[in-house]
Amino acid sequence: MGRLIKFLLYLICLLFIGLVAYAYLGPFFGADFSAPQSEISEPVILDVN
């Protein structure tokens, strides 16, 4: 049981390191993480009495 938990901890650590590496190196391989930017304009009607 202890070996299974140790294996899962190692696996989680490796997956975390892989995710961080992908976040840093992804743009070099064509992954675009930037949010799409577009201007949104909506009129606001204030009900002032």
Secondary structure, DSSP 8 states (H G I E B T S, - for coil): -HHHHHHHHHHHHHHHHHHHHHHHHGGGGT-------------------
